[in-house]
């Protein structure tokens, strides 16, 4: 990845940058060089003109004097910072180009240049360009069409376009086919088709039913061949998709054909492949969007006077892709996948990105699990937002949102930009034209704050409150009609499925191209335990989500807690403690308050460790639990997710609720009880595990006891089931 050229005199300070900016007659706020509102009606063309000013203010190392939304600053962002609404004086810019032109000989053919506006002269260059000239040429190259990009006028290109999923789904939509599909989605009328794959995998494809009948075979994702990509990506795609199994072929076909995807089997082994596959699809989409706009610009410039030419090729704003990630390190990995597929000649602000995101100074303990190292290794900050702007030769990091093609952010980082409900200054118009949404490592996002994810998705594809220099004559009709959410592709990657993810699949994934869910059979976490321990699963009757928390607590306080009190009174000081695992913080608080205030537990000594417990209190609670001063210890799932404590002194484990992540069940039952089993003084009859569950815990139960067993636990007449 080649960075931008450095200046001969090394990095320039802020004053030098301002002098450079003033030399071309451009001024802006906060010491930054501001860009121009083009007189042209084309919003994409205006954003191309802005690149000259933005690149001039960048220091030779890629660092810029302006804070962008998506940068490392946690300060509140102003409206102008998000929108990037800047001004450029056109005359100094024209003078600059004329000066460059006057210094070059004119005895050779003029080089092709894009027409910026009616009063901007065409510039020809020859010979080895200077460093400053090269910067100008790199910016204007985005407006040029290569021979490869100009081939769409041929008959061959038209035939290829028939197999182009981008054109079929976004550009060349047929209202006669699209409207019935949208109406079917609104009625929640789907045709369901299930297919099986190798190694216990199966998929469920849902397609909107048009006029009471299933759609034709053209919409059947599993029968698609891989669509035609841009030539620069075809070779990379062939290498990626060679020697793949049926599951990977169906997944890649679903993604490339703009079908919504829920893939709940992300692992450490396939994580890189999923990122590469998604990055390739994203870059192909961004490139096709840009090329179509530039080609239509040429058509508009060549039309005769009075000719009415309607070309609808864009949305309200420029950003087309939103990627939600849990940490900055995960952002680094996703950006690496994008760069490997695109391989740009220049990367603006790359040094700043590496310094802000690629921090590997912190070393994790070698005793931590591999999934923990993968998630929290490197820079684990969960507060970030980053804009990427792509041109034909270059990519720029930390671009302003309204000038970006791709936005990468954590839910928390983007939520702070959107603001709260009722905030008149809140700005989410830059999300109005998002066409691809990717959630990677959704299980990690669940452990942060899933409400932020839902809030962000609720604000996608809304009608913008301001024009933002949009050329409405070029906006696609389904944007104007408020139907963009029916064309948006949503891709969800997770290590396991959970109810909140299913909710998105049901309510937020409304793609007329259909949606597909990949699932697999589970052998069960109880089969992977290193030790043989008695595990009791107790079912309590509950089918109503609103009353389930109360019914669970009543069952715990009446059927489970009395026996625990008797056991804890006999084991005081004996280092045979009871661990109570609470998946939700609300359950943790309820149990803690009951143990502290109930008369039946007044003689019970207990400690508590949650995600909000200070480090000193955690150390004290663990020490007292190990010594026997505390006979009970309350422990939350999020605390285990973020810390992975190796608790000692445990003889009994009570799962107040099953953990979402089956790996946590293995680590607690097998890892924490393993040391107790190795102690020769331990009576193995005293070591046990008890789990409370209801019929609403179907997904959790399947992952822990296995696909072949979970249905019996839910449907059999008994309510207690023992496994050894």
C-alpha positions in Angstrom: 0.0 0.0 0.0 1.9 3.1 -1.2 1.3 6.2 0.9 1.2 9.7 -0.5 4.5 11.4 -1.4 6.2 13.3 1.4 7.4 16.8 0.8 11.1 17.6 0.3 11.3 19.6 3.5 9.4 17.0 5.7 6.1 17.6 7.4 4.8 21.1 7.5 3.4 22.8 10.5 -0.1 24.3 10.7 1.0 27.8 9.7 2.8 26.4 6.6 -0.4 24.6 5.6 -2.4 27.8 6.0 0.1 29.7 3.9 -0.2 27.1 1.2 -4.0 27.3 1.3 -4.0 31.1 1.1 -1.5 30.9 -1.8 -4.3 29.6 -4.0 -6.8 32.0 -2.6 -8.9 29.6 -0.5 -10.0 30.2 3.1 -11.9 28.2 5.7 -12.8 27.8 9.3 -10.7 26.0 12.0 -7.5 26.5 9.9 -8.7 24.0 7.3 -9.0 24.4 3.6 -12.6 24.5 2.5 -14.0 23.1 -0.7 -16.4 24.5 -3.2 -20.1 24.3 -4.0 -19.9 23.7 -7.7 -22.1 25.6 -10.0 -22.9 22.4 -11.7 -26.1 20.7 -10.7 -24.3 17.3 -10.4 -23.6 16.7 -6.7 -21.0 14.0 -7.5 -19.2 16.4 -9.8 -19.1 19.0 -7.0 -17.6 16.6 -4.6 -14.8 15.8 -7.2 -13.9 19.5 -7.4 -13.6 19.6 -3.6 -10.8 17.1 -3.6 -8.2 19.6 -4.7 -8.7 21.7 -1.6 -8.9 18.8 0.7 -5.7 17.2 -0.5 -3.7 20.5 -0.4 -4.2 20.9 3.3 -3.0 17.4 4.0 0.5 17.4 5.3 3.0 15.2 3.4 2.4 12.4 6.0 -1.3 12.5 5.3 -2.3 14.3 8.5 -4.8 17.1 8.2 -5.4 20.2 10.2 -9.2 19.7 10.2 -11.1 17.3 12.5 -13.5 15.2 10.5 -16.6 13.5 11.7 -15.3 10.0 12.1 -12.0 11.1 13.6 -10.6 10.4 17.0 -12.1 13.5 18.6 -14.8 12.8 21.1 -16.0 16.4 21.1 -19.5 17.2 19.9 -19.5 17.7 16.2 -21.0 20.8 14.6 -23.4 20.6 11.7 -20.8 22.0 9.3 -18.3 19.3 10.4 -20.7 16.6 9.5 -22.0 18.1 6.3 -18.7 19.4 5.0 -20.5 22.4 3.6 -17.5 24.5 2.4 -16.9 27.2 -0.1 -14.2 27.6 -2.8 -13.6 30.7 -4.9 -13.5 29.4 -8.5 -11.4 32.2 -10.0 -8.1 31.4 -8.0 -8.5 27.7 -8.9 -8.8 28.6 -12.6 -5.8 30.9 -12.3 -3.8 28.0 -10.8 -4.7 25.7 -13.7 -3.9 28.4 -16.3 -0.5 29.0 -14.6 0.3 25.3 -14.8 -0.8 25.3 -18.5 1.3 28.3 -19.4 4.5 26.8 -18.2 4.2 23.7 -20.4 5.0 23.4 -24.1 2.2 22.9 -26.5 3.9 21.1 -29.4 2.3 17.7 -28.5 -1.3 16.4 -28.4 -3.4 17.8 -25.6 -4.2 15.3 -22.8 -7.8 14.6 -22.3 -9.3 16.5 -19.3 -12.8 16.5 -17.8 -14.9 19.6 -18.2 -15.5 20.9 -14.7 -17.9 23.7 -15.5 -18.7 26.0 -18.4 -16.2 28.7 -17.5 -13.3 26.3 -16.5 -10.6 25.9 -19.3 -9.3 22.6 -20.4 -5.7 21.9 -19.4 -3.2 19.8 -21.3 0.0 18.5 -19.8 3.1 16.6 -21.1 6.5 15.5 -19.8 7.3 14.4 -16.3 4.9 16.3 -14.0 6.1 18.0 -10.9 5.0 16.8 -7.5 2.3 19.5 -7.3 1.2 18.9 -10.9 0.9 15.2 -10.1 -1.4 16.0 -7.1 -3.7 18.0 -9.4 -3.7 15.3 -12.0 -4.6 12.6 -9.5 -7.6 14.5 -8.3 -8.9 15.2 -11.8 -8.3 11.6 -12.9 -11.5 10.6 -11.1 -13.4 12.4 -13.8 -11.8 10.6 -16.6 -13.2 7.4 -18.1 -10.8 4.6 -19.1 -11.3 2.6 -22.2 -12.6 -0.2 -20.0 -15.1 2.0 -18.4 -16.4 3.4 -21.7 -17.3 -0.1 -23.1 -20.9 0.1 -21.9 -22.0 1.7 -25.2 -21.2 -1.5 -27.1 -23.7 -4.4 -27.7 -21.4 -6.7 -25.8 -21.7 -4.5 -22.7 -25.5 -4.5 -23.0 -25.5 -8.3 -23.0 -23.2 -8.4 -20.0 -25.4 -5.9 -18.2 -28.2 -8.4 -18.2 -26.2 -10.5 -15.8 -25.1 -7.5 -13.8 -26.8 -7.7 -10.4 -26.1 -4.0 -9.7 -27.9 -2.8 -12.8 -30.8 -5.2 -12.2 -31.3 -4.3 -8.6 -30.5 -0.6 -8.5 -30.1 1.1 -11.9 -32.5 -0.6 -14.4 -35.4 -1.4 -12.2 -38.8 -2.1 -13.8 -41.7 -0.6 -12.0 -44.0 -3.3 -13.2 -41.9 -5.9 -11.4 -40.7 -3.8 -8.5 -44.1 -2.5 -7.3 -45.7 -5.9 -6.7 -42.6 -7.0 -4.8 -42.7 -4.0 -2.6 -46.4 -4.6 -1.9 -45.7 -8.2 -1.0 -43.0 -7.1 1.5 -45.4 -4.6 3.0 -47.9 -7.4 3.4 -45.2 -9.6 4.9 -46.0 -12.1 2.1 -42.9 -14.2 1.5 -42.3 -17.5 -0.3 -40.1 -19.7 1.8 -37.7 -22.2 0.4 -35.3 -24.3 2.5 -32.1 -26.0 1.2 -29.6 -28.2 2.8 -25.8 -27.9 2.5 -22.9 -30.1 3.5 -21.7 -30.5 7.1 -25.1 -30.0 8.7 -25.8 -26.6 7.2 -29.1 -25.4 5.8 -30.4 -22.2 4.5 -33.9 -20.5 4.5 -34.6 -18.3 1.6 -37.5 -15.9 1.7 -38.6 -14.1 -1.4 -41.5 -11.6 -1.8 -44.5 -13.2 -3.4 -45.8 -11.1 -6.2 -49.6 -11.2 -6.9 -50.0 -14.3 -4.8 -47.5 -16.3 -6.8 -43.8 -17.0 -6.2 -41.3 -14.9 -8.2 -39.7 -16.4 -11.3 -36.5 -18.3 -11.1 -34.5 -15.1 -11.8 -34.8 -14.2 -8.1 -33.6 -17.6 -6.9 -30.3 -16.9 -5.3 -29.1 -20.5 -5.1 -29.3 -20.8 -8.9 -27.3 -17.7 -9.7 -23.9 -17.9 -11.3 -21.5 -15.4 -9.9 -22.4 -12.1 -11.4 -20.0 -10.1 -13.5 -17.8 -7.8 -11.5 -15.6 -4.9 -12.6 -12.6 -6.2 -14.5 -10.2 -5.0 -11.8 -12.0 -7.3 -9.3 -12.6 -10.3 -11.4 -9.2 -11.9 -11.0 -9.3 -11.3 -7.3 -12.7 -12.8 -7.0 -11.7 -15.9 -8.9 -8.8 -16.5 -6.6 -11.0 -16.0 -3.6 -13.9 -18.2 -4.7 -11.8 -21.0 -6.3 -12.1 -24.5 -4.7 -15.0 -23.5 -2.4 -17.7 -25.7 -1.0 -21.5 -25.4 -1.7 -22.0 -23.3 1.4 -19.5 -20.6 0.4 -20.8 -20.6 -3.1 -24.4 -20.0 -1.9 -23.2 -17.3 0.5 -21.1 -15.4 -2.1 -24.0 -15.7 -4.6 -26.4 -14.3 -2.1 -24.1 -11.3 -1.3 -23.1 -10.5 -4.9 -26.8 -10.6 -5.9 -27.8 -8.1 -3.3 -29.8 -10.5 -1.2 -30.1 -9.8 2.6 -28.0 -12.2 4.5 -28.0 -13.5 8.1 -24.9 -15.7 8.6 -24.7 -16.9 12.2 -21.6 -19.1 12.0 -18.7 -16.6 11.9 -15.6 -18.2 13.4 -11.9 -17.3 13.8 -11.1 -19.6 10.8 -13.5 -18.0 8.3 -13.4 -14.4 9.6 -10.8 -13.2 7.1 -12.6 -14.8 4.2 -15.9 -13.2 5.2 -14.2 -9.7 5.4 -12.5 -10.2 2.0 -15.8 -11.4 0.4 -17.7 -8.5 1.8 -15.0 -5.9 1.0 -14.9 -7.1 -2.6 -18.7 -6.7 -3.0 -18.6 -3.3 -1.4 -15.9 -2.0 -3.7 -17.6 -3.4 -6.7 -20.8 -1.5 -5.7 -19.0 1.8 -5.0 -17.0 1.6 -8.3 -20.1 0.8 -10.4 -22.0 3.7 -8.7 -19.2 6.1 -9.5 -18.7 5.0 -13.1 -22.4 5.2 -13.9 -22.5 8.8 -12.7 -19.4 9.8 -14.6 -20.7 8.1 -17.8 -24.0 9.9 -17.5 -22.1 13.2 -17.0 -20.5 12.6 -20.4 -23.9 11.9 -22.0 -25.3 15.1 -20.5 -22.3 17.1 -21.8 -22.9 15.8 -25.3 -26.6 16.2 -25.6 -27.9 18.7 -28.1 -29.8 21.9 -27.1 -33.4 21.2 -26.2 -32.9 17.5 -25.9 -34.7 16.1 -22.8 -32.4 13.4 -21.3 -33.5 11.9 -18.0 -30.6 10.1 -16.2 -31.4 8.9 -12.7 -28.2 7.4 -11.2 -27.8 8.6 -7.6 -29.3 9.1 -4.2 -29.7 12.2 -2.0 -26.2 12.0 -0.6 -22.9 10.4 -1.5 -22.4 7.7 1.3 -23.5 4.3 0.0 -22.1 1.8 2.5 -22.3 1.6 6.3 -20.2 -0.9 8.2 -20.7 -1.3 12.0 -17.8 -2.8 13.9 -17.1 -3.4 17.6 -13.5 -2.0 18.0 -10.9 0.0 16.2 -8.8 -3.1 15.7 -11.7 -4.7 13.8 -11.9 -1.6 11.7 -8.2 -2.0 10.8 -8.9 -5.5 9.7 -11.9 -4.5 7.5 -9.9 -1.6 6.0 -7.1 -4.0 5.2 -9.5 -6.3 3.3 -10.8 -3.3 1.3 -7.3 -2.1 0.5 -6.2 -5.6 -0.6 -9.1 -5.8 -3.0 -8.8 -2.2 -4.3 -5.0 -1.7 -4.2 -5.0 2.1 -4.7 -2.0 3.9 -5.9 -2.3 6.6 -3.2 -3.7 6.6 0.3 -4.4 9.9 1.9 -4.1 10.3 5.7 -2.8 6.7 5.9 -0.3 7.7 8.6 -2.9 9.3 10.7 -5.1 6.1 10.4 -2.2 3.9 11.4 -1.4 6.0 14.4 -5.0 6.3 15.6 -6.2 2.8 14.9 -3.4 0.3 14.5 -2.2 0.3 18.1 -0.7 -3.0 19.2 1.2 -1.9 22.3 -1.0 -3.7 24.7 -0.2 -7.4 25.1 -2.9 -9.7 26.4 -2.3 -12.6 28.8 -1.5 -15.8 27.0 -4.1 -17.5 29.2 -6.9 -15.7 27.5 -9.1 -17.6 25.0 -8.4 -17.1 21.3 -11.7 -15.4 20.6 -10.9 -12.9 23.4 -7.5 -12.2 21.8 -9.1 -11.7 18.4 -11.6 -9.2 19.7 -9.6 -7.3 22.2 -6.1 -7.6 20.8 -4.6 -4.3 19.5 -6.7 -1.2 19.9 -10.0 -2.2 21.6 -11.5 1.3 21.7 -15.2 1.1 20.9 -15.6 4.8 20.2 -14.7 5.6 16.6 -16.1 6.7 13.2 -14.2 6.8 9.9 -15.1 8.0 6.4 -13.4 6.6 3.3 -13.6 8.4 -0.1 -12.6 6.4 -3.2 -11.4 7.7 -6.5 -10.1 5.8 -9.5 -6.5 5.9 -8.3 -6.6 6.9 -4.6 -8.5 6.5 -1.3 -8.7 9.1 1.4 -9.1 8.3 5.0 -11.0 10.6 7.4 -13.1 12.2 4.7 -16.1 14.1 5.8 -19.3 12.0 5.9 -21.0 13.8 3.1 -17.9 13.4 0.9 -17.4 9.7 1.8 -18.4 6.5 -0.1 -18.0 4.2 2.9 -18.5 4.9 6.6 -17.0 2.6 9.2 -18.0 3.2 12.8 -18.8 1.6 16.1 -22.5 1.9 17.2 -21.4 4.2 20.1 -19.3 6.4 17.8 -22.0 6.9 15.2 -24.7 7.3 17.9 -23.0 10.3 19.3 -23.1 12.0 15.9 -26.8 11.2 15.3 -27.8 12.8 18.6 -31.0 11.9 20.5 -34.6 12.0 19.6 -36.0 15.6 19.6 -32.6 17.2 19.0 -33.2 19.8 16.4 -29.5 19.9 15.6 -29.2 16.2 15.0 -28.0 15.3 11.5 -28.6 11.9 10.0 -29.1 13.0 6.4 -25.8 11.4 5.4 -27.5 8.0 6.1 -30.4 8.7 3.7 -28.8 7.0 0.7 -27.1 4.0 2.3 -27.5 1.0 0.0 -25.4 -1.6 1.8 -25.3 -2.2 5.6 -22.8 -4.6 7.2 -22.8 -5.7 10.8 -19.6 -7.7 11.5 -19.1 -9.5 14.9 -22.7 -8.9 15.8 -22.3 -11.0 19.0 -19.7 -8.4 20.2 -22.1 -5.5 19.4 -24.7 -7.2 21.5 -22.4 -7.1 24.5 -21.9 -3.3 24.0 -25.3 -1.7 23.6 -27.6 -3.1 21.1 -30.0 -0.2 21.4 -27.5 1.9 19.5 -27.6 -0.6 16.6 -31.4 -0.4 16.5 -31.4 3.4 16.7 -28.9 3.6 13.8 -30.9 1.2 11.6 -34.1 3.1 12.3 -32.5 6.3 10.8 -31.4 4.7 7.6 -33.0 5.8 4.3 -35.1 8.5 5.7 -36.0 11.5 3.6 -33.3 14.2 4.2 -34.3 17.4 5.9 -31.9 19.5 3.7 -31.0 19.4 0.1 -27.2 19.2 0.6 -26.6 20.4 -3.0 -28.5 17.5 -4.4 -29.4 17.4 -8.0 -32.9 16.0 -7.7 -33.2 15.5 -11.5 -30.6 12.7 -11.1 -32.1 11.0 -8.0 -33.6 7.6 -8.5 -37.4 7.5 -8.4 -37.6 5.0 -5.5 -35.5 7.4 -3.4 -38.0 10.2 -4.0 -40.9 7.9 -3.2 -39.4 6.9 0.1 -38.9 3.3 -0.9 -35.1 3.1 -0.5 -35.4 0.6 2.4 -36.8 -2.0 0.0 -33.6 -1.9 -2.1 -31.1 -1.7 0.7 -29.0 -4.8 1.3 -28.3 -5.8 4.9 -25.5 -8.3 5.8 -25.3 -9.7 9.3 -22.3 -11.8 10.5 -22.3 -13.3 13.9 -20.9 -16.3 15.8 -24.4 -17.4 16.8 -28.0 -16.3 16.3 -29.9 -14.5 19.0 -33.4 -12.9 19.4 -32.3 -9.3 18.7 -30.6 -10.5 15.5 -33.8 -12.3 14.5 -35.7 -9.2 15.1 -33.6 -7.3 12.6 -34.1 -10.2 10.1 -37.8 -9.9 10.5 -38.4 -6.2 10.8 -35.5 -4.4 9.2 -34.5 -6.6 6.3 -37.1 -5.7 3.7 -35.1 -6.2 0.5 -37.2 -7.0 -2.6 -34.3 -9.2 -3.8 -35.1 -11.5 -0.8 -33.4 -12.5 2.3 -31.6 -15.7 3.3 -30.7 -17.1 6.7 -27.9 -19.6 7.1 -28.0 -22.0 10.2 -26.4 -25.2 11.3 -27.0 -28.1 13.6 -25.2 -27.8 17.0 -23.8 -30.7 18.8 -24.0 -28.8 22.1 -21.5 -27.2 24.4 -22.1 -29.9 27.0 -20.3 -32.3 24.6 -17.1 -30.2 24.7 -16.5 -30.2 28.4 -13.1 -31.3 29.6 -14.6 -32.7 32.9 -17.5 -34.9 33.6 -19.9 -33.0 35.9 -23.5 -33.4 36.8 -25.6 -30.8 35.0 -29.3 -30.2 35.9 -31.6 -28.2 33.6 -34.7 -27.0 35.3 -37.6 -25.7 33.2 -40.2 -23.2 34.4 -43.4 -22.4 32.6 -43.3 -19.1 30.7 -44.4 -18.2 27.2 -45.0 -14.5 27.6 -41.9 -12.3 27.2 -43.3 -9.5 29.3 -43.9 -11.7 32.4 -40.9 -14.0 31.9 -38.5 -12.0 34.1 -40.9 -12.2 37.1 -41.7 -15.9 36.6 -37.9 -16.7 36.4 -37.2 -14.8 39.6 -40.1 -16.5 41.4 -38.9 -19.9 40.4 -35.3 -19.0 41.5 -36.4 -17.5 44.9 -38.8 -20.4 45.8 -37.3 -23.5 44.2 -33.6 -22.9 44.0 -32.5 -20.3 46.5 -33.6 -22.1 49.8 -31.4 -25.1 49.0 -28.5 -22.7 48.2 -28.9 -21.0 51.6 -28.6 -24.3 53.4 -25.6 -25.3 51.4 -23.9 -21.9 51.9 -24.4 -22.0 55.7 -22.6 -25.3 55.9 -19.8 -24.3 53.5 -18.7 -21.0 55.2 -14.9 -20.9 55.4 -14.6 -24.2 53.5 -13.7 -22.7 50.1 -16.8 -24.4 48.5 -18.5 -21.3 47.0 -21.6 -21.0 44.9 -21.4 -19.0 41.6 -24.6 -17.4 40.4 -24.4 -16.4 36.8 -26.8 -13.7 35.6 -26.9 -13.0 31.8 -28.6 -9.5 32.2 -27.5 -6.7 34.4 -31.2 -6.2 35.4 -31.3 -9.8 36.7 -28.0 -9.2 38.5 -29.4 -6.1 40.4 -32.6 -7.9 41.3 -30.8 -10.9 42.8 -28.3 -8.7 44.6 -31.1 -6.6 46.2 -33.0 -9.7 47.2 -29.9 -11.2 48.9 -29.2 -8.0 50.7 -32.8 -7.2 51.9 -34.5 -10.5 52.3 -34.9 -11.9 55.9 -34.2 -15.4 54.7 -30.7 -14.4 53.4 -29.6 -12.2 56.2 -26.9 -14.7 57.2 -25.6 -15.2 53.7 -22.4 -13.5 52.9 -22.0 -12.8 49.2 -19.9 -10.7 46.7 -20.8 -9.4 43.3 -18.8 -8.8 40.1 -20.4 -7.0 37.2 -19.2 -5.0 34.2 -19.5 -1.8 36.3 -17.7 -3.0 39.4 -14.4 -1.1 40.0 -11.2 -3.1 39.8 -10.4 -2.9 43.5 -13.9 -4.2 44.5 -13.5 -7.0 42.0 -10.2 -8.1 43.5 -11.7 -7.9 47.0 -14.8 -9.9 46.1 -12.7 -12.6 44.4 -10.3 -12.8 47.3 -13.1 -13.2 49.9 -14.8 -15.8 47.7 -11.7 -17.8 47.4 -11.0 -17.7 51.2 -14.6 -18.6 52.0 -15.6 -15.3 53.6 -18.2 -15.0 50.8 -20.2 -18.2 50.2 -21.9 -16.8 47.1 -20.6 -14.7 44.2 -22.9 -13.0 41.7 -21.4 -12.8 38.2 -22.7 -11.2 34.9 -22.2 -12.4 31.4 -20.9 -9.0 30.2 -18.3 -9.0 32.9 -17.1 -12.4 31.7 -17.2 -11.1 28.1 -15.0 -8.1 28.8 -12.6 -9.6 31.4 -12.7 -13.5 31.3 -11.9 -13.8 35.0 -10.5 -17.1 36.2 -12.5 -17.4 39.3 -11.4 -19.9 42.0 -13.1 -21.6 44.9 -16.3 -22.7 43.0 -18.1 -25.9 43.8 -21.6 -25.1 42.4 -22.6 -23.1 39.4 -26.2 -21.7 39.1 -27.1 -20.3 35.7 -29.9 -17.9 36.5 -30.3 -17.8 32.7 -28.4 -19.5 30.0 -25.5 -17.4 28.4 -26.0 -16.2 24.8 -22.5 -17.3 23.9 -22.0 -21.1 24.3 -18.3 -20.5 24.7 -19.0 -18.9 28.1 -20.8 -22.1 29.2 -17.7 -24.2 28.4 -15.3 -21.7 30.1 -17.3 -21.5 33.3 -18.3 -25.2 33.7 -15.1 -26.7 32.4 -12.5 -24.1 33.0 -13.6 -22.8 36.4 -14.5 -26.2 37.8 -11.5 -28.0 36.4 -9.2 -26.9 39.2 -11.7 -28.1 41.8 -11.8 -31.5 40.2 -8.0 -31.8 40.4 -8.0 -31.1 44.1 -7.8 -34.5 45.9 -9.6 -33.1 48.9 -12.7 -32.3 46.9 -15.8 -34.6 47.0 -16.9 -34.7 43.4 -20.5 -35.2 44.6 -20.5 -31.6 45.8 -19.6 -30.3 42.4 -22.7 -29.6 40.2 -24.2 -27.2 37.7 -27.9 -26.1 37.5 -29.5 -24.2 34.7 -32.8 -22.4 34.6 -34.6 -22.1 31.3 -37.9 -21.5 29.6 -39.4 -22.1 26.2 -38.3 -18.6 25.3 -34.6 -19.7 25.6 -34.9 -21.9 22.6 -31.8 -20.6 20.7 -29.6 -20.6 23.8 -30.7 -24.1 24.8 -30.0 -25.5 21.3 -26.4 -24.3 21.4 -25.8 -25.7 24.8 -27.5 -29.1 24.8 -27.4 -29.7 21.0 -29.9 -29.7 18.2 -30.9 -33.3 18.8 -31.8 -32.8 22.5 -33.2 -29.3 22.9 -36.7 -30.1 21.6 -37.1 -32.9 24.2 -36.2 -30.5 27.0 -38.9 -28.1 25.8 -41.7 -30.6 25.1 -41.3 -33.5 27.5 -43.7 -33.7 30.5 -41.0 -33.5 33.1 -39.3 -30.2 34.1 -36.0 -31.4 35.4 -33.3 -33.0 33.1 -29.9 -34.3 34.2 -26.8 -34.8 32.1 -23.6 -36.3 33.3 
